[in-house]
């Protein structure tokens, strides 16, 4: 598995070229072409979006392809990238991997229906109806939540995480927006010294944060390897 480019938004990269620098569309395509030449059928490619923070989900955006929404919010446009991707021999090994975080990190306060609608427009559509170009080429893509996490000490974060878990697992009210469970998810971070989220372990690297683990098990669907003995 290759996580090709981590949070391109943080580097000011848009889909389009700008200021004589390549855009994400060229960086991704050229990198994937090269990797595929080195190892055909060898890797899964995890890709993130960029240039669409105006829509509201912060790192979770960047993959919106609806031209009306792109125009309304002045977003960077990934359509050229998607159109080219559909012609590539490795298209069936591409996984989209947005990083989606709660209010204490993103300052976005979407909950319930508004969160589910945001997620579906931003990336969920890729795993349900998929992407279709003007020539009728079509592909449904797997979505893996590349990062999510929180200290889980803020009530708004905790409600957001419950609502987000419903979207990830396509259940409850979220099914009105998303009927396909995500292919997977990853939690940030394991180590305690993450300033944004803290860790799954505390500073001694031994004691487990059971508030987070219970959330992952009860809400996100984590099945721990020690499931016969884990603490309720």
MARNU-18436 format. One line per 4 residues: number of its first residue (from 1); for each residue y, z, x of N, C-alpha, C. Coordinates in nm, 2 decimals. Layout:
<sites>
NUM	Y Z X Y Z X Y Z X  ...
</sites>
This chain:
<sites>
1	-0.12 0.00 0.08 0.00 0.00 0.00 0.12 0.00 0.09  0.22 -0.09 0.06 0.34 -0.09 0.13 0.46 -0.06 0.04  0.53 0.05 0.07 0.65 0.08 -0.01 0.76 0.01 0.07  0.80 -0.11 0.02 0.87 -0.21 0.10 1.01 -0.17 0.14
5	1.09 -0.11 0.05 1.23 -0.07 0.08 1.26 0.05 0.00  1.29 0.16 0.06 1.32 0.29 -0.01 1.46 0.30 -0.06  1.48 0.31 -0.19 1.61 0.33 -0.25 1.72 0.24 -0.19  1.71 0.11 -0.21 1.81 0.02 -0.16 1.95 0.05 -0.21
9	1.96 0.11 -0.33 2.09 0.15 -0.38 2.17 0.24 -0.28  2.09 0.32 -0.21 2.16 0.41 -0.12 2.22 0.34 0.00  2.18 0.22 0.02 2.24 0.14 0.13 2.34 0.03 0.08  2.37 0.04 -0.04 2.47 -0.05 -0.10 2.42 -0.19 -0.12
13	2.28 -0.21 -0.12 2.22 -0.34 -0.14 2.22 -0.38 -0.28  2.26 -0.50 -0.31 2.25 -0.56 -0.45 2.14 -0.67 -0.44  2.11 -0.72 -0.56 2.01 -0.83 -0.56 2.06 -0.95 -0.50  2.19 -0.98 -0.52 2.25 -1.10 -0.46 2.30 -1.07 -0.32
17	2.31 -1.18 -0.24 2.37 -1.17 -0.10 2.52 -1.13 -0.12  2.57 -1.05 -0.02 2.71 -1.01 -0.03 2.76 -0.99 0.11  2.88 -1.03 0.14 2.95 -1.00 0.27 2.86 -1.05 0.39  2.80 -1.17 0.37 2.72 -1.23 0.47 2.59 -1.16 0.51
21	2.56 -1.06 0.42 2.43 -0.99 0.43 2.33 -1.04 0.32  2.20 -1.04 0.35 2.11 -1.08 0.24 2.10 -0.98 0.13  2.07 -1.03 0.01 2.05 -0.94 -0.10 1.90 -0.89 -0.10  1.88 -0.80 -0.20 1.74 -0.75 -0.21 1.64 -0.86 -0.25
25	1.69 -0.96 -0.32 1.59 -1.07 -0.36 1.54 -1.14 -0.24  1.62 -1.17 -0.14 1.58 -1.23 -0.02 1.50 -1.14 0.08  1.55 -1.02 0.09 1.48 -0.92 0.17 1.34 -0.90 0.12  1.32 -0.88 -0.01 1.19 -0.86 -0.06 1.10 -0.98 -0.04
29	1.15 -1.10 -0.08 1.07 -1.22 -0.08 1.03 -1.25 0.06  1.12 -1.25 0.16 1.09 -1.28 0.29 0.99 -1.18 0.35  1.01 -1.05 0.32 0.92 -0.95 0.37 0.78 -0.97 0.32  0.77 -0.99 0.19 0.64 -1.01 0.12 0.57 -1.13 0.17
33	0.64 -1.24 0.19 0.59 -1.36 0.24 0.52 -1.34 0.38  0.60 -1.26 0.47 0.55 -1.24 0.60 0.42 -1.15 0.60  0.43 -1.04 0.52 0.31 -0.95 0.51 0.19 -1.02 0.45  0.21 -1.11 0.35 0.10 -1.18 0.29 0.04 -1.28 0.39
37	0.12 -1.34 0.48 0.07 -1.43 0.58 -0.02 -1.35 0.68  0.02 -1.22 0.71 -0.05 -1.14 0.80 -0.18 -1.09 0.74  -0.18 -1.06 0.61 -0.30 -1.00 0.55 -0.31 -1.04 0.40  -0.35 -1.16 0.38 -0.37 -1.21 0.24 -0.47 -1.12 0.16
41	-0.43 -1.08 0.04 -0.51 -1.00 -0.04 -0.53 -0.86 0.01  -0.45 -0.82 0.11 -0.47 -0.69 0.18 -0.40 -0.57 0.13  -0.28 -0.59 0.07 -0.19 -0.48 0.03 -0.14 -0.49 -0.11  -0.11 -0.37 -0.16 -0.03 -0.37 -0.28 0.12 -0.35 -0.23
45	0.21 -0.41 -0.30 0.35 -0.40 -0.26 0.43 -0.32 -0.37  0.48 -0.21 -0.33 0.56 -0.13 -0.42 0.71 -0.16 -0.40  0.78 -0.20 -0.51 0.91 -0.25 -0.50 1.00 -0.16 -0.60  1.12 -0.14 -0.55 1.22 -0.07 -0.64 1.34 -0.16 -0.67
49	1.41 -0.13 -0.77 1.53 -0.21 -0.81 1.65 -0.16 -0.74  1.76 -0.22 -0.77 1.89 -0.19 -0.71 2.01 -0.25 -0.79  2.13 -0.20 -0.76 2.25 -0.26 -0.81 2.28 -0.25 -0.96  2.22 -0.15 -1.02 2.24 -0.14 -1.17 2.27 0.00 -1.21
53	2.33 0.08 -1.13 2.35 0.22 -1.16 2.45 0.24 -1.28  2.53 0.14 -1.31 2.62 0.15 -1.42 2.55 0.16 -1.55  2.43 0.13 -1.56 2.35 0.15 -1.69 2.32 0.29 -1.72  2.30 0.37 -1.62 2.29 0.52 -1.65 2.18 0.59 -1.59
57	2.07 0.53 -1.55 1.95 0.61 -1.50 1.95 0.63 -1.35  2.06 0.59 -1.28 2.06 0.60 -1.13 1.95 0.52 -1.07  1.86 0.59 -0.99 1.76 0.51 -0.91 1.66 0.45 -1.01  1.65 0.49 -1.13 1.56 0.44 -1.22 1.60 0.30 -1.27
61	1.72 0.26 -1.25 1.76 0.12 -1.29 1.74 0.03 -1.17  1.79 -0.10 -1.19 1.77 -0.20 -1.09 1.68 -0.31 -1.12  1.60 -0.29 -1.23 1.50 -0.39 -1.27 1.53 -0.45 -1.41  1.65 -0.42 -1.46 1.69 -0.48 -1.59 1.71 -0.63 -1.58
65	1.64 -0.71 -1.66 1.65 -0.85 -1.65 1.71 -0.91 -1.78  1.74 -0.83 -1.88 1.81 -0.88 -2.00 1.95 -0.93 -1.96  1.98 -1.06 -1.98 2.11 -1.11 -1.93 2.22 -1.06 -2.01  2.20 -1.02 -2.14 2.31 -0.97 -2.22 2.35 -0.83 -2.17
69	2.25 -0.75 -2.13 2.28 -0.61 -2.08 2.35 -0.63 -1.94  2.30 -0.72 -1.86 2.35 -0.74 -1.72 2.50 -0.78 -1.74  2.53 -0.87 -1.83 2.67 -0.91 -1.84 2.76 -0.80 -1.90  2.71 -0.72 -2.00 2.78 -0.62 -2.06 2.82 -0.51 -1.97
73	2.73 -0.47 -1.88 2.75 -0.36 -1.79 2.79 -0.40 -1.65  2.80 -0.53 -1.62 2.84 -0.58 -1.49 2.74 -0.54 -1.38  2.61 -0.57 -1.41 2.50 -0.53 -1.32 2.46 -0.64 -1.23  2.40 -0.60 -1.12 2.34 -0.70 -1.03 2.22 -0.76 -1.10
77	2.20 -0.88 -1.07 2.10 -0.96 -1.15 1.97 -0.99 -1.07  1.86 -0.94 -1.12 1.73 -0.96 -1.05 1.65 -1.09 -1.09  1.71 -1.16 -1.19 1.63 -1.27 -1.25 1.58 -1.38 -1.15  1.67 -1.41 -1.05 1.63 -1.51 -0.95 1.50 -1.46 -0.87
81	1.51 -1.33 -0.84 1.39 -1.27 -0.77 1.27 -1.27 -0.86  1.28 -1.24 -0.98 1.16 -1.24 -1.07 1.10 -1.38 -1.08  1.19 -1.48 -1.10 1.15 -1.62 -1.11 1.08 -1.67 -0.99  1.13 -1.63 -0.87 1.06 -1.67 -0.75 0.93 -1.60 -0.73
85	0.93 -1.47 -0.77 0.81 -1.39 -0.76 0.69 -1.44 -0.84  0.72 -1.50 -0.96 0.61 -1.55 -1.04 0.54 -1.67 -0.98  0.60 -1.73 -0.88 0.54 -1.85 -0.81 0.46 -1.81 -0.69  0.46 -1.68 -0.65 0.40 -1.64 -0.53 0.25 -1.60 -0.54
89	0.17 -1.63 -0.44 0.03 -1.60 -0.45 0.00 -1.45 -0.45  0.09 -1.36 -0.42 0.07 -1.22 -0.42 0.13 -1.15 -0.54  0.17 -1.23 -0.64 0.24 -1.17 -0.76 0.15 -1.06 -0.83  0.02 -1.08 -0.83 -0.07 -0.99 -0.89 -0.09 -0.86 -0.81
93	-0.02 -0.85 -0.70 -0.03 -0.73 -0.61 0.10 -0.66 -0.60  0.19 -0.69 -0.69 0.32 -0.63 -0.69 0.32 -0.51 -0.79  0.37 -0.40 -0.75 0.39 -0.28 -0.84 0.53 -0.24 -0.84  0.59 -0.22 -0.95 0.73 -0.17 -0.96 0.73 -0.02 -0.96
97	0.82 0.04 -0.88 0.81 0.18 -0.85 0.95 0.25 -0.86  1.01 0.26 -0.98 1.14 0.32 -0.99 1.14 0.47 -0.95  1.24 0.52 -0.90 1.26 0.66 -0.88 1.35 0.72 -0.99  1.30 0.81 -1.07 1.36 0.85 -1.19 1.38 1.01 -1.19
101	1.50 1.06 -1.19 1.52 1.20 -1.18 1.60 1.26 -1.29  1.59 1.39 -1.31 1.66 1.46 -1.43 1.81 1.49 -1.40  1.87 1.55 -1.50 2.02 1.56 -1.49 2.08 1.63 -1.37  2.01 1.73 -1.31 2.08 1.80 -1.20 2.09 1.71 -1.08
105	2.02 1.60 -1.08 2.02 1.51 -0.96 2.11 1.39 -1.00  2.08 1.33 -1.12 2.15 1.21 -1.15 2.28 1.23 -1.23  2.30 1.35 -1.29 2.41 1.38 -1.37 2.41 1.30 -1.51  2.30 1.23 -1.53 2.28 1.16 -1.66 2.21 1.25 -1.75
109	2.26 1.26 -1.88 2.21 1.36 -1.97 2.13 1.30 -2.09  2.07 1.18 -2.06 1.98 1.12 -2.17 1.86 1.21 -2.19  1.83 1.23 -2.32 1.72 1.31 -2.36 1.65 1.24 -2.48  1.53 1.26 -2.51 1.46 1.21 -2.63 1.48 1.06 -2.64
113	1.52 1.02 -2.76 1.53 0.87 -2.79 1.61 0.80 -2.69  1.73 0.86 -2.65 1.82 0.79 -2.56 1.75 0.77 -2.42  1.68 0.87 -2.38 1.60 0.86 -2.25 1.50 0.75 -2.26  1.42 0.76 -2.37 1.31 0.66 -2.38 1.36 0.52 -2.39
117	1.47 0.50 -2.46 1.53 0.37 -2.47 1.58 0.32 -2.33  1.64 0.41 -2.26 1.69 0.38 -2.12 1.57 0.34 -2.04  1.46 0.42 -2.04 1.35 0.39 -1.95 1.28 0.25 -1.99  1.27 0.23 -2.12 1.21 0.10 -2.16 1.29 -0.02 -2.12
121	1.42 -0.01 -2.13 1.51 -0.12 -2.09 1.51 -0.14 -1.94  1.51 -0.02 -1.87 1.53 -0.02 -1.73 1.40 -0.07 -1.65  1.29 -0.03 -1.70 1.16 -0.07 -1.62 1.04 -0.07 -1.71  1.04 0.00 -1.82 0.92 0.01 -1.90 0.87 -0.12 -1.96
125	0.97 -0.21 -1.99 0.93 -0.35 -2.04 0.84 -0.42 -1.95  0.84 -0.40 -1.82 0.76 -0.47 -1.73 0.61 -0.44 -1.75  0.58 -0.33 -1.80 0.44 -0.29 -1.82 0.39 -0.31 -1.97  0.48 -0.35 -2.05 0.45 -0.38 -2.19 0.46 -0.53 -2.23
129	0.58 -0.58 -2.24 0.59 -0.72 -2.27 0.60 -0.81 -2.15  0.63 -0.75 -2.03 0.63 -0.82 -1.90 0.76 -0.90 -1.88  0.75 -0.98 -1.78 0.87 -1.07 -1.75 0.82 -1.22 -1.78  0.91 -1.29 -1.84 0.88 -1.43 -1.87 1.00 -1.52 -1.83
133	0.98 -1.62 -1.76 1.09 -1.71 -1.72 1.11 -1.82 -1.82  1.21 -1.90 -1.79 1.25 -2.00 -1.89 1.15 -2.12 -1.90  1.06 -2.12 -1.80 0.95 -2.22 -1.80 0.82 -2.18 -1.87  0.82 -2.05 -1.92 0.71 -2.00 -1.98 0.61 -1.93 -1.89
137	0.64 -1.91 -1.76 0.56 -1.83 -1.67 0.58 -1.69 -1.71  0.47 -1.61 -1.71 0.47 -1.48 -1.77 0.38 -1.39 -1.68  0.42 -1.26 -1.67 0.34 -1.16 -1.60 0.38 -1.02 -1.64  0.27 -0.95 -1.68 0.29 -0.80 -1.70 0.26 -0.73 -1.57
141	0.35 -0.64 -1.53 0.34 -0.57 -1.40 0.30 -0.42 -1.42  0.22 -0.37 -1.33 0.21 -0.22 -1.33 0.33 -0.15 -1.29  0.36 -0.03 -1.35 0.47 0.05 -1.31 0.42 0.18 -1.26  0.45 0.23 -1.14 0.42 0.36 -1.09 0.56 0.43 -1.07
145	0.57 0.55 -1.12 0.70 0.62 -1.10 0.69 0.67 -0.95  0.78 0.61 -0.87 0.77 0.63 -0.72 0.81 0.77 -0.68  0.91 0.83 -0.76 0.95 0.96 -0.73 1.01 1.02 -0.86  0.97 1.15 -0.89 1.05 1.23 -0.98 1.03 1.37 -0.94
149	1.11 1.46 -0.98 1.10 1.60 -0.94 1.22 1.68 -0.97  1.21 1.81 -0.95 1.32 1.90 -0.99 1.29 2.04 -0.93  1.39 2.12 -0.92 1.36 2.27 -0.90 1.30 2.33 -1.02  1.32 2.27 -1.13 1.27 2.33 -1.26 1.32 2.46 -1.29
153	1.45 2.49 -1.26 1.52 2.61 -1.29 1.63 2.59 -1.39  1.65 2.46 -1.43 1.76 2.43 -1.52 1.70 2.38 -1.66  1.76 2.44 -1.77 1.70 2.41 -1.90 1.71 2.26 -1.93  1.82 2.19 -1.90 1.83 2.05 -1.93 1.73 1.97 -1.85
157	1.71 2.01 -1.72 1.60 1.94 -1.64 1.47 1.96 -1.71  1.44 2.08 -1.75 1.31 2.10 -1.81 1.28 2.03 -1.93  1.38 2.01 -2.02 1.37 1.93 -2.14 1.35 1.78 -2.10  1.43 1.74 -2.01 1.42 1.60 -1.96 1.28 1.57 -1.91
161	1.23 1.66 -1.83 1.10 1.64 -1.78 0.99 1.63 -1.88  1.00 1.71 -1.99 0.91 1.70 -2.10 0.92 1.57 -2.17  1.04 1.53 -2.20 1.06 1.40 -2.26 1.01 1.28 -2.17  1.04 1.29 -2.05 1.00 1.19 -1.95 0.85 1.18 -1.95
165	0.78 1.29 -1.95 0.63 1.29 -1.95 0.58 1.22 -2.07  0.65 1.24 -2.19 0.60 1.16 -2.30 0.61 1.01 -2.28  0.72 0.97 -2.22 0.74 0.83 -2.19 0.63 0.78 -2.09  0.61 0.85 -1.99 0.51 0.81 -1.88 0.37 0.80 -1.94
169	0.34 0.88 -2.04 0.21 0.89 -2.10 0.20 0.81 -2.23  0.31 0.75 -2.27 0.32 0.67 -2.40 0.26 0.75 -2.52  0.33 0.87 -2.54 0.28 0.95 -2.65 0.40 1.01 -2.73  0.36 1.06 -2.84 0.47 1.12 -2.93 0.57 1.02 -2.97
173	0.70 1.07 -2.98 0.81 0.98 -3.02 0.83 0.87 -2.92  0.79 0.89 -2.80 0.82 0.79 -2.70 0.74 0.66 -2.72  0.63 0.67 -2.80 0.55 0.55 -2.83 0.63 0.44 -2.91  0.73 0.48 -2.98 0.82 0.39 -3.05 0.89 0.29 -2.95
177	0.90 0.33 -2.82 0.96 0.25 -2.72 0.86 0.20 -2.61  0.76 0.27 -2.59 0.66 0.24 -2.48 0.52 0.27 -2.53  0.44 0.17 -2.53 0.30 0.19 -2.58 0.20 0.18 -2.46  0.25 0.17 -2.34 0.16 0.16 -2.23 0.18 0.27 -2.12
181	0.09 0.35 -2.10 0.10 0.46 -2.00 0.13 0.40 -1.86  0.21 0.46 -1.78 0.24 0.42 -1.65 0.11 0.42 -1.57  0.10 0.33 -1.47 -0.02 0.32 -1.38 -0.03 0.44 -1.29  0.08 0.52 -1.28 0.07 0.64 -1.20 0.21 0.70 -1.17
185	0.22 0.81 -1.10 0.35 0.87 -1.07 0.33 0.96 -0.95  0.44 0.98 -0.88 0.44 1.06 -0.76 0.55 1.17 -0.77  0.53 1.29 -0.72 0.62 1.40 -0.73 0.69 1.42 -0.60  0.82 1.44 -0.61 0.90 1.47 -0.49 0.95 1.62 -0.51
189	0.92 1.70 -0.41 0.86 1.68 -0.29 0.75 1.79 -0.27  0.66 1.77 -0.17 0.57 1.87 -0.14 0.63 1.99 -0.06  0.72 1.96 0.03 0.78 2.06 0.12 0.90 2.12 0.04  0.92 2.25 0.07 1.03 2.33 0.00 1.17 2.29 0.05
193	1.18 2.23 0.16 1.32 2.20 0.22 1.38 2.08 0.17  1.34 2.03 0.05 1.42 1.92 -0.01 1.54 1.98 -0.08  1.66 1.94 -0.05 1.77 2.00 -0.11 1.79 1.97 -0.25  1.73 1.86 -0.30 1.75 1.81 -0.44 1.65 1.88 -0.54
197	1.53 1.90 -0.49 1.42 1.94 -0.58 1.34 2.06 -0.54  1.36 2.11 -0.41 1.26 2.21 -0.36 1.12 2.14 -0.35  1.02 2.22 -0.34 0.89 2.17 -0.31 0.78 2.22 -0.41  0.66 2.17 -0.39 0.54 2.22 -0.45 0.50 2.35 -0.39
201	0.52 2.36 -0.25 0.49 2.48 -0.18 0.63 2.55 -0.14  0.62 2.68 -0.12 0.74 2.76 -0.08 0.75 2.75 0.07  0.85 2.82 0.12 0.89 2.81 0.27 0.78 2.84 0.36  0.68 2.92 0.32 0.57 2.96 0.41 0.46 2.85 0.41
205	0.48 2.74 0.33 0.39 2.62 0.33 0.25 2.66 0.28  0.24 2.78 0.21 0.11 2.82 0.16 0.12 2.85 0.01  0.22 2.93 -0.03 0.22 2.97 -0.17 0.26 2.85 -0.26  0.19 2.83 -0.37 0.22 2.72 -0.45 0.32 2.75 -0.56
209	0.40 2.66 -0.60 0.49 2.67 -0.71 0.42 2.64 -0.84  0.37 2.74 -0.91 0.29 2.71 -1.03 0.37 2.67 -1.15  0.50 2.69 -1.15 0.58 2.63 -1.26 0.57 2.48 -1.25  0.58 2.43 -1.14 0.58 2.28 -1.12 0.43 2.23 -1.15
213	0.34 2.30 -1.09 0.20 2.25 -1.10 0.15 2.26 -1.25  0.20 2.36 -1.32 0.16 2.37 -1.46 0.22 2.26 -1.54  0.35 2.22 -1.51 0.41 2.11 -1.58 0.33 1.98 -1.55  0.30 1.96 -1.42 0.22 1.84 -1.39 0.09 1.83 -1.46
217	0.02 1.94 -1.47 -0.11 1.95 -1.53 -0.10 1.94 -1.68  -0.01 2.02 -1.74 -0.01 2.02 -1.89 0.07 1.91 -1.95  0.17 1.85 -1.88 0.25 1.75 -1.94 0.23 1.61 -1.88  0.22 1.60 -1.75 0.21 1.47 -1.68 0.06 1.42 -1.68
221	-0.04 1.51 -1.69 -0.17 1.47 -1.70 -0.25 1.48 -1.56  -0.19 1.56 -1.47 -0.25 1.58 -1.34 -0.39 1.65 -1.36  -0.49 1.60 -1.30 -0.62 1.67 -1.30 -0.65 1.72 -1.16  -0.63 1.84 -1.13 -0.64 1.89 -0.99 -0.78 1.89 -0.94
225	-0.80 1.87 -0.81 -0.94 1.87 -0.76 -1.01 2.00 -0.77  -0.93 2.11 -0.80 -0.99 2.24 -0.82 -0.98 2.28 -0.96  -1.00 2.18 -1.06 -0.97 2.21 -1.20 -1.05 2.32 -1.26  -1.17 2.35 -1.20 -1.25 2.45 -1.26 -1.20 2.59 -1.23
229	-1.11 2.61 -1.14 -1.06 2.74 -1.10 -0.91 2.75 -1.10  -0.83 2.65 -1.15 -0.69 2.66 -1.14 -0.64 2.76 -1.24  -0.52 2.82 -1.21 -0.47 2.93 -1.29 -0.40 2.88 -1.41  -0.44 2.92 -1.53 -0.37 2.88 -1.66 -0.23 2.94 -1.67
</sites>
